[in-house]
């Protein structure tokens, strides 16, 4: 079977990971890139080894053989671009996180893909980190017994220079705050491990940067199972990044995955477990291969290709991607109202996308 042709819409920071990942996948070929900023488009094309680039995705999709379009534009523009591309060209789409900022936009994206028999995949590459995969296995196997607490922490450093790179950064309309941008992967993992959330209480603040949105947030989540979840997220760590982590505690064991991006197994303790078995897991699943750049993106795109070629269920399709977006909106709703917010809900005060 022939390689699937990929095209990138948006050549910003995240495009580097997509370009490098596609170079390392046998069944994929990057055939075209575009960005309204010609300098960025040209730079991305050069890195990808392409002889030409586009500043319009309409021109690109009319002139190139493309099977899958990866939408890497600012978050608030994902719905506009995804809906337009699906309507006009009926291409399968990969959408970087978060899939949208407004829940209504996410629903519109899901609907248009269903109407046109198009597959949509939302990028949650950290699910493929080796330590995270092992943690998920333990959750599914019931190794924790009753899980009572899950915590994610994002303690990263993003200074004013970072936010000033582009006009859309740090805005409610196109970017969202630390929860929608930097912590969205971690919130997805917390929900993936603990199940359906039923309510949330939250506070957000802006401490270190001159931006519209928050740079620091905390939230307490109650899950259907009875477990509690804690989200702590900030881009105000100084002077450098500290961690991106998840901890899961249950009646029979505890696991902590740390590192910069939930990529290093730090604790693996279960009742009745031998020291030999504990050390085996810590060694085998200690960290993603250090010599493979963009490990999670490679595994994620490989899954996309497998799903399309073999008509399989995606790990993170539009409906799955919507789950964490709803929780993030609920967190912002709580921060705005100062009240506990029940899931499922219709956003009234959440500022995301506005």
C-alpha positions as a Markdown table, in Angstrom:
| # | Residue | x | y | z |
|---|---|---|---|---|
| 1 | Unk | 0.0 | 0.0 | 0.0 |
| 2 | Unk | 1.3 | 3.5 | -0.9 |
| 3 | Unk | 2.5 | 6.0 | 1.6 |
| 4 | Unk | 0.0 | 8.4 | 2.9 |
| 5 | Unk | 0.6 | 12.0 | 1.9 |
| 6 | Unk | 0.6 | 14.6 | 4.7 |
| 7 | Unk | 0.3 | 18.4 | 4.5 |
| 8 | Unk | 0.9 | 20.9 | 7.3 |
| 9 | Unk | -1.3 | 23.9 | 7.8 |
| 10 | Unk | 0.7 | 26.2 | 10.0 |
| 11 | Unk | 4.5 | 26.3 | 10.3 |
| 12 | Unk | 5.0 | 27.6 | 13.9 |
| 13 | Unk | 7.0 | 26.0 | 16.8 |
| 14 | Unk | 5.0 | 22.7 | 16.8 |
| 15 | Unk | 5.5 | 22.1 | 13.1 |
| 16 | Unk | 9.1 | 21.0 | 13.9 |
| 17 | Unk | 7.9 | 17.9 | 15.8 |
| 18 | Unk | 5.6 | 17.0 | 12.9 |
| 19 | Unk | 8.3 | 17.4 | 10.3 |
| 20 | Unk | 10.7 | 15.3 | 12.3 |
| 21 | Unk | 8.2 | 12.6 | 13.1 |
| 22 | Unk | 7.1 | 12.2 | 9.5 |
| 23 | Unk | 10.7 | 11.7 | 8.5 |
| 24 | Unk | 10.8 | 8.7 | 10.8 |
| 25 | Unk | 7.7 | 6.9 | 9.6 |
| 26 | Unk | 7.9 | 4.6 | 6.7 |
| 27 | Unk | 4.3 | 4.7 | 5.7 |
| 28 | Unk | 4.1 | 8.6 | 5.7 |
| 29 | Unk | 5.4 | 11.3 | 3.3 |
| 30 | Unk | 5.3 | 15.0 | 4.0 |
| 31 | Unk | 4.3 | 16.4 | 0.6 |
| 32 | Unk | 3.5 | 20.1 | 1.3 |
| 33 | Unk | 3.5 | 22.8 | 4.0 |
| 34 | Unk | 1.8 | 26.2 | 4.2 |
| 35 | Unk | 1.7 | 29.3 | 6.4 |
| 36 | Unk | 0.4 | 32.8 | 5.8 |
| 37 | Unk | 3.8 | 33.9 | 7.0 |
| 38 | Unk | 5.9 | 33.2 | 3.9 |
| 39 | Unk | 9.2 | 33.2 | 5.9 |
| 40 | Unk | 7.9 | 30.5 | 8.2 |
| 41 | Unk | 6.5 | 28.5 | 5.3 |
| 42 | Unk | 9.9 | 28.6 | 3.5 |
| 43 | Unk | 11.8 | 27.7 | 6.6 |
| 44 | Unk | 9.6 | 24.7 | 7.3 |
| 45 | Unk | 9.8 | 23.5 | 3.7 |
| 46 | Unk | 13.6 | 23.8 | 3.7 |
| 47 | Unk | 13.8 | 21.7 | 6.9 |
| 48 | Unk | 11.4 | 19.1 | 5.4 |
| 49 | Unk | 13.4 | 18.9 | 2.2 |
| 50 | Unk | 10.6 | 20.3 | 0.0 |
| 51 | Unk | 11.3 | 22.4 | -3.0 |
| 52 | Unk | 8.2 | 24.5 | -2.7 |
| 53 | Unk | 5.8 | 25.9 | -0.1 |
| 54 | Unk | 2.5 | 27.6 | 0.0 |
| 55 | Unk | 0.9 | 30.6 | 1.8 |
| 56 | Unk | -2.6 | 29.4 | 1.1 |
| 57 | Unk | -4.0 | 26.0 | 2.0 |
| 58 | Unk | -6.5 | 26.2 | -0.8 |
| 59 | Unk | -3.6 | 26.5 | -3.3 |
| 60 | Unk | -1.8 | 23.7 | -1.6 |
| 61 | Unk | -4.7 | 21.3 | -1.5 |
| 62 | Unk | -5.7 | 22.0 | -5.1 |
| 63 | Unk | -2.2 | 21.3 | -6.4 |
| 64 | Unk | -0.8 | 18.5 | -4.2 |
| 65 | Unk | -1.8 | 14.8 | -3.6 |
| 66 | Unk | -2.7 | 14.9 | 0.1 |
| 67 | Unk | -4.4 | 12.2 | 2.2 |
| 68 | Unk | -4.2 | 13.9 | 5.7 |
| 69 | Unk | -4.0 | 17.5 | 6.7 |
| 70 | Unk | -2.4 | 18.4 | 10.0 |
| 71 | Unk | -3.8 | 21.6 | 11.4 |
| 72 | Unk | -1.1 | 23.4 | 13.5 |
| 73 | Unk | -2.4 | 26.9 | 13.5 |
| 74 | Unk | -3.3 | 28.9 | 16.7 |
| 75 | Unk | -5.8 | 27.0 | 18.8 |
| 76 | Unk | -8.7 | 29.5 | 18.3 |
| 77 | Unk | -8.3 | 29.0 | 14.5 |
| 78 | Unk | -8.5 | 25.2 | 14.5 |
| 79 | Unk | -12.3 | 25.0 | 14.0 |
| 80 | Unk | -12.4 | 27.5 | 11.1 |
| 81 | Unk | -9.6 | 25.7 | 9.3 |
| 82 | Unk | -10.8 | 22.2 | 10.0 |
| 83 | Unk | -14.4 | 22.8 | 9.0 |
| 84 | Unk | -13.4 | 24.6 | 5.8 |
| 85 | Unk | -10.9 | 21.9 | 4.8 |
| 86 | Unk | -13.3 | 19.1 | 5.5 |
| 87 | Unk | -16.2 | 20.8 | 3.6 |
| 88 | Unk | -14.1 | 21.7 | 0.5 |
| 89 | Unk | -11.7 | 18.8 | 0.2 |
| 90 | Unk | -13.0 | 16.0 | 2.5 |
| 91 | Unk | -9.5 | 15.2 | 3.8 |
| 92 | Unk | -8.8 | 13.4 | 7.0 |
| 93 | Unk | -7.4 | 15.8 | 9.6 |
| 94 | Unk | -5.0 | 15.8 | 12.5 |
| 95 | Unk | -5.6 | 18.7 | 14.9 |
| 96 | Unk | -3.1 | 19.8 | 17.4 |
| 97 | Unk | -4.2 | 20.3 | 21.0 |
| 98 | Unk | -6.5 | 21.7 | 22.1 |
| 99 | Unk | -8.9 | 20.8 | 19.2 |
| 100 | Unk | -10.8 | 24.1 | 19.8 |
| 101 | Unk | -11.4 | 26.6 | 22.6 |
| 102 | Unk | -15.2 | 26.6 | 22.6 |
| 103 | Unk | -17.2 | 23.5 | 23.1 |
| 104 | Unk | -19.6 | 24.6 | 20.4 |
| 105 | Unk | -16.8 | 24.7 | 17.9 |
| 106 | Unk | -15.6 | 21.3 | 18.9 |
| 107 | Unk | -19.1 | 20.0 | 18.4 |
| 108 | Unk | -19.2 | 21.6 | 14.9 |
| 109 | Unk | -15.9 | 20.0 | 14.0 |
| 110 | Unk | -17.1 | 16.6 | 15.0 |
| 111 | Unk | -20.4 | 17.0 | 13.1 |
| 112 | Unk | -18.8 | 18.1 | 9.9 |
| 113 | Unk | -16.4 | 15.2 | 9.9 |
| 114 | Unk | -19.2 | 12.8 | 10.5 |
| 115 | Unk | -21.3 | 14.3 | 7.7 |
| 116 | Unk | -18.4 | 14.0 | 5.2 |
| 117 | Unk | -17.2 | 10.5 | 6.4 |
| 118 | Unk | -13.8 | 12.1 | 7.3 |
| 119 | Unk | -11.6 | 11.0 | 10.2 |
| 120 | Unk | -10.4 | 13.5 | 12.8 |
| 121 | Unk | -7.6 | 12.8 | 15.2 |
| 122 | Unk | -6.7 | 15.1 | 18.1 |
| 123 | Unk | -3.0 | 15.1 | 19.1 |
| 124 | Unk | -2.4 | 13.8 | 22.6 |
| 125 | Unk | 1.0 | 12.3 | 22.0 |
| 126 | Unk | 1.9 | 12.0 | 25.7 |
| 127 | Unk | -0.4 | 9.0 | 25.9 |
| 128 | Unk | 2.3 | 7.2 | 24.0 |
| 129 | Unk | 5.1 | 8.0 | 26.4 |
| 130 | Unk | 6.5 | 4.6 | 27.7 |
| 131 | Unk | 5.9 | 5.4 | 31.4 |
| 132 | Unk | 2.4 | 6.6 | 30.7 |
| 133 | Unk | 1.6 | 3.5 | 28.6 |
| 134 | Unk | 2.7 | 1.3 | 31.6 |
| 135 | Unk | 0.6 | 3.4 | 34.0 |
| 136 | Unk | -2.4 | 3.0 | 31.8 |
| 137 | Unk | -1.9 | -0.8 | 31.8 |
| 138 | Unk | -1.9 | -0.8 | 35.6 |
| 139 | Unk | -5.1 | 1.2 | 35.7 |
| 140 | Unk | -6.9 | -1.0 | 33.3 |
| 141 | Unk | -5.7 | -4.2 | 35.1 |
| 142 | Unk | -7.0 | -2.9 | 38.4 |
| 143 | Unk | -3.6 | -3.0 | 40.0 |
| 144 | Unk | -4.3 | 0.1 | 42.1 |
| 145 | Unk | -7.5 | -1.2 | 43.6 |
| 146 | Unk | -9.6 | 1.8 | 44.4 |
| 147 | Unk | -7.9 | 4.9 | 43.1 |
| 148 | Unk | -8.5 | 7.9 | 45.4 |
| 149 | Unk | -6.2 | 10.6 | 44.2 |
| 150 | Unk | -4.6 | 11.8 | 41.0 |
| 151 | Unk | -2.4 | 14.9 | 40.6 |
| 152 | Unk | -0.9 | 16.6 | 37.6 |
| 153 | Unk | 1.7 | 19.4 | 37.9 |
| 154 | Unk | 2.9 | 21.6 | 35.1 |
| 155 | Unk | 5.7 | 24.0 | 36.3 |
| 156 | Unk | 7.1 | 25.5 | 33.2 |
| 157 | Unk | 8.9 | 28.8 | 32.4 |
| 158 | Unk | 7.4 | 31.0 | 29.7 |
| 159 | Unk | 8.7 | 34.6 | 29.9 |
| 160 | Unk | 7.3 | 37.7 | 28.2 |
| 161 | Unk | 9.5 | 37.1 | 25.2 |
| 162 | Unk | 7.7 | 33.8 | 24.6 |
| 163 | Unk | 4.3 | 35.5 | 24.6 |
| 164 | Unk | 5.5 | 38.4 | 22.5 |
| 165 | Unk | 6.6 | 36.1 | 19.6 |
| 166 | Unk | 3.1 | 36.2 | 18.1 |
| 167 | Unk | 0.1 | 38.5 | 18.6 |
| 168 | Unk | -2.2 | 35.5 | 19.3 |
| 169 | Unk | -0.2 | 34.2 | 22.3 |
| 170 | Unk | -1.7 | 34.9 | 25.7 |
| 171 | Unk | -5.1 | 35.9 | 24.3 |
| 172 | Unk | -8.5 | 34.4 | 25.2 |
| 173 | Unk | -9.7 | 34.3 | 21.6 |
| 174 | Unk | -6.9 | 32.4 | 20.0 |
| 175 | Unk | -4.7 | 30.8 | 22.7 |
| 176 | Unk | -6.3 | 30.4 | 26.1 |
| 177 | Unk | -4.4 | 30.3 | 29.4 |
| 178 | Unk | -2.0 | 27.8 | 30.9 |
| 179 | Unk | -4.8 | 25.2 | 31.2 |
| 180 | Unk | -5.8 | 25.3 | 27.6 |
| 181 | Unk | -2.3 | 25.6 | 26.2 |
| 182 | Unk | 0.5 | 24.1 | 28.3 |
| 183 | Unk | -1.5 | 21.8 | 30.7 |
| 184 | Unk | -4.1 | 20.4 | 28.2 |
| 185 | Unk | -2.1 | 17.2 | 27.7 |
| 186 | Unk | -1.7 | 16.7 | 31.5 |
| 187 | Unk | -5.4 | 17.2 | 32.1 |
| 188 | Unk | -6.2 | 14.7 | 29.3 |
| 189 | Unk | -3.9 | 12.2 | 31.1 |
| 190 | Unk | -5.6 | 12.8 | 34.5 |
| 191 | Unk | -9.0 | 12.2 | 33.0 |
| 192 | Unk | -7.8 | 9.2 | 31.0 |
| 193 | Unk | -6.6 | 7.6 | 34.2 |
| 194 | Unk | -9.4 | 8.6 | 36.6 |
| 195 | Unk | -12.4 | 8.5 | 34.4 |
| 196 | Unk | -15.4 | 10.8 | 34.2 |
| 197 | Unk | -15.3 | 14.0 | 36.1 |
| 198 | Unk | -18.5 | 15.2 | 37.8 |
| 199 | Unk | -17.5 | 18.6 | 39.3 |
| 200 | Unk | -14.6 | 21.1 | 39.7 |
| 201 | Unk | -13.5 | 24.0 | 41.8 |
| 202 | Unk | -10.8 | 26.3 | 40.5 |
| 203 | Unk | -8.8 | 29.5 | 40.9 |
| 204 | Unk | -6.6 | 31.2 | 38.2 |
| 205 | Unk | -4.3 | 34.2 | 38.4 |
| 206 | Unk | -1.8 | 36.1 | 36.2 |
| 207 | Unk | 1.5 | 36.7 | 38.1 |
| 208 | Unk | 4.5 | 37.0 | 35.9 |
| 209 | Unk | 3.5 | 38.0 | 32.3 |
| 210 | Unk | 1.6 | 40.9 | 30.7 |
| 211 | Unk | -1.1 | 38.8 | 29.0 |
| 212 | Unk | -4.9 | 38.6 | 28.9 |
| 213 | Unk | -5.0 | 35.1 | 30.2 |
| 214 | Unk | -3.9 | 33.3 | 33.3 |
| 215 | Unk | -0.3 | 32.0 | 33.8 |
| 216 | Unk | -1.1 | 30.1 | 37.0 |
| 217 | Unk | -4.1 | 27.9 | 37.9 |
| 218 | Unk | -5.2 | 25.3 | 40.5 |
| 219 | Unk | -8.2 | 23.0 | 40.4 |
| 220 | Unk | -9.8 | 20.3 | 42.5 |
| 221 | Unk | -11.8 | 17.8 | 40.5 |
| 222 | Unk | -14.3 | 15.2 | 41.8 |
| 223 | Unk | -14.6 | 12.1 | 39.6 |
| 224 | Unk | -17.6 | 9.7 | 39.2 |
| 225 | Unk | -15.6 | 7.0 | 40.9 |
| 226 | Unk | -15.3 | 9.1 | 44.0 |
| 227 | Unk | -11.6 | 9.9 | 43.4 |
| 228 | Unk | -10.3 | 13.4 | 43.7 |
| 229 | Unk | -8.0 | 15.1 | 41.2 |
| 230 | Unk | -5.7 | 18.1 | 41.6 |
| 231 | Unk | -4.4 | 20.2 | 38.7 |
| 232 | Unk | -1.6 | 22.6 | 39.4 |
| 233 | Unk | -0.3 | 24.5 | 36.3 |
| 234 | Unk | 1.9 | 27.5 | 35.8 |
| 235 | Unk | 4.1 | 29.1 | 33.2 |
| 236 | Unk | 5.5 | 31.4 | 35.9 |
| 237 | Unk | 8.2 | 29.1 | 37.1 |
| 238 | Unk | 11.5 | 30.9 | 37.2 |
| 239 | Unk | 14.2 | 30.8 | 35.9 |
| 240 | Unk | 13.7 | 27.5 | 34.1 |
| 241 | Unk | 11.2 | 24.7 | 33.6 |
| 242 | Unk | 10.8 | 22.4 | 36.6 |
| 243 | Unk | 8.4 | 19.5 | 35.7 |
| 244 | Unk | 5.4 | 18.1 | 33.9 |
| 245 | Unk | 4.2 | 15.2 | 36.1 |
| 246 | Unk | 1.3 | 12.9 | 37.0 |
| 247 | Unk | 0.8 | 11.0 | 40.3 |
| 248 | Unk | -1.8 | 8.2 | 40.8 |
| 249 | Unk | -2.5 | 6.9 | 44.3 |
| 250 | Unk | -4.7 | 3.9 | 45.1 |
| 251 | Unk | -5.3 | 1.5 | 47.9 |
| 252 | Unk | -2.8 | -1.0 | 46.6 |
| 253 | Unk | -0.1 | 1.2 | 45.0 |
| 254 | Unk | 1.3 | 4.5 | 43.9 |
| 255 | Unk | 2.9 | 5.7 | 40.7 |
| 256 | Unk | 4.7 | 9.0 | 39.9 |
| 257 | Unk | 5.7 | 10.0 | 36.4 |
| 258 | Unk | 7.8 | 13.1 | 36.2 |
| 259 | Unk | 10.4 | 14.7 | 33.9 |
| 260 | Unk | 9.8 | 17.7 | 31.7 |
| 261 | Unk | 6.8 | 16.2 | 29.9 |
| 262 | Unk | 5.5 | 13.1 | 31.9 |
| 263 | Unk | 8.3 | 11.1 | 30.3 |
| 264 | Unk | 10.2 | 9.6 | 33.3 |
| 265 | Unk | 9.0 | 6.9 | 35.7 |
| 266 | Unk | 10.0 | 8.0 | 39.2 |
| 267 | Unk | 7.9 | 5.8 | 41.5 |
| 268 | Unk | 6.4 | 2.4 | 40.9 |
| 269 | Unk | 5.2 | 0.8 | 44.2 |
| 270 | Unk | 2.6 | -1.8 | 44.6 |
| 271 | Unk | 1.7 | -4.0 | 47.6 |
| 272 | Unk | 3.1 | -7.5 | 47.4 |
| 273 | Unk | 5.4 | -6.5 | 44.5 |
| 274 | Unk | 8.9 | -7.9 | 44.6 |
| 275 | Unk | 11.9 | -5.6 | 44.6 |
| 276 | Unk | 13.0 | -7.4 | 41.4 |
| 277 | Unk | 9.7 | -6.7 | 39.6 |
| 278 | Unk | 9.7 | -3.0 | 40.8 |
| 279 | Unk | 13.3 | -2.5 | 39.5 |
| 280 | Unk | 12.4 | -4.2 | 36.2 |
| 281 | Unk | 9.5 | -1.8 | 35.6 |
| 282 | Unk | 11.5 | 1.2 | 36.6 |
| 283 | Unk | 14.3 | 0.2 | 34.2 |
| 284 | Unk | 12.2 | -0.9 | 31.3 |
| 285 | Unk | 9.8 | 2.0 | 31.4 |
| 286 | Unk | 12.1 | 4.5 | 32.9 |
| 287 | Unk | 12.0 | 7.0 | 30.0 |
| 288 | Unk | 11.3 | 7.5 | 26.3 |
| 289 | Unk | 14.2 | 6.6 | 24.1 |
| 290 | Unk | 16.6 | 9.6 | 24.4 |
| 291 | Unk | 17.8 | 9.3 | 20.8 |
| 292 | Unk | 14.4 | 9.6 | 19.2 |
| 293 | Unk | 13.2 | 13.2 | 18.9 |
| 294 | Unk | 9.4 | 13.6 | 19.0 |
| 295 | Unk | 8.9 | 10.0 | 20.2 |
| 296 | Unk | 5.2 | 10.6 | 21.2 |
| 297 | Unk | 4.4 | 12.3 | 17.9 |
| 298 | Unk | 5.9 | 9.4 | 15.9 |
| 299 | Unk | 3.8 | 6.9 | 17.8 |
| 300 | Unk | 0.7 | 9.0 | 17.5 |
| 301 | Unk | 1.0 | 9.5 | 13.7 |
| 302 | Unk | 1.7 | 5.8 | 13.3 |
| 303 | Unk | -1.6 | 5.1 | 15.1 |
| 304 | Unk | -3.3 | 7.6 | 12.7 |
| 305 | Unk | -2.0 | 5.8 | 9.7 |
| 306 | Unk | -3.0 | 2.4 | 11.1 |
| 307 | Unk | -6.5 | 3.6 | 11.8 |
| 308 | Unk | -6.9 | 5.0 | 8.3 |
| 309 | Unk | -5.4 | 2.0 | 6.5 |
| 310 | Unk | -7.1 | -0.6 | 8.6 |
| 311 | Unk | -10.3 | 1.2 | 9.6 |
| 312 | Unk | -9.5 | 1.0 | 13.3 |
| 313 | Unk | -10.8 | 3.1 | 16.2 |
| 314 | Unk | -8.6 | 6.0 | 17.0 |
| 315 | Unk | -7.1 | 6.4 | 20.5 |
| 316 | Unk | -8.0 | 10.1 | 20.4 |
| 317 | Unk | -10.7 | 11.0 | 17.9 |
| 318 | Unk | -12.9 | 14.1 | 18.1 |
| 319 | Unk | -15.2 | 12.8 | 20.8 |
| 320 | Unk | -12.2 | 11.7 | 23.0 |
| 321 | Unk | -10.5 | 15.0 | 22.4 |
| 322 | Unk | -13.6 | 16.9 | 23.4 |
| 323 | Unk | -13.6 | 15.3 | 26.9 |
| 324 | Unk | -10.6 | 17.2 | 28.2 |
| 325 | Unk | -11.7 | 20.4 | 26.5 |
| 326 | Unk | -15.0 | 20.2 | 28.4 |
| 327 | Unk | -13.2 | 19.8 | 31.6 |
| 328 | Unk | -10.9 | 22.7 | 30.9 |
| 329 | Unk | -13.9 | 24.9 | 30.1 |
| 330 | Unk | -15.5 | 23.8 | 33.4 |
| 331 | Unk | -12.3 | 24.8 | 35.2 |
| 332 | Unk | -12.4 | 28.3 | 33.7 |
| 333 | Unk | -16.1 | 28.5 | 34.4 |
| 334 | Unk | -15.4 | 27.8 | 38.1 |
| 335 | Unk | -12.6 | 30.3 | 38.2 |
| 336 | Unk | -14.9 | 33.0 | 36.7 |
| 337 | Unk | -17.9 | 32.3 | 39.0 |
| 338 | Unk | -16.0 | 31.3 | 42.2 |
| 339 | Unk | -18.3 | 28.3 | 42.4 |
| 340 | Unk | -18.2 | 24.5 | 42.0 |
| 341 | Unk | -19.2 | 23.6 | 38.5 |
| 342 | Unk | -21.0 | 20.4 | 37.7 |
| 343 | Unk | -20.2 | 18.4 | 34.5 |
| 344 | Unk | -21.9 | 18.2 | 32.0 |
| 345 | Unk | -22.6 | 21.8 | 31.6 |
| 346 | Unk | -23.0 | 24.6 | 29.0 |
| 347 | Unk | -20.3 | 27.3 | 29.3 |
| 348 | Unk | -21.7 | 30.7 | 30.3 |
| 349 | Unk | -18.7 | 32.5 | 31.9 |
| 350 | Unk | -15.7 | 30.6 | 30.5 |
| 351 | Unk | -13.7 | 33.1 | 28.5 |
| 352 | Unk | -12.0 | 30.6 | 26.2 |
| 353 | Unk | -12.4 | 31.6 | 22.5 |
| 354 | Unk | -13.9 | 34.9 | 23.3 |
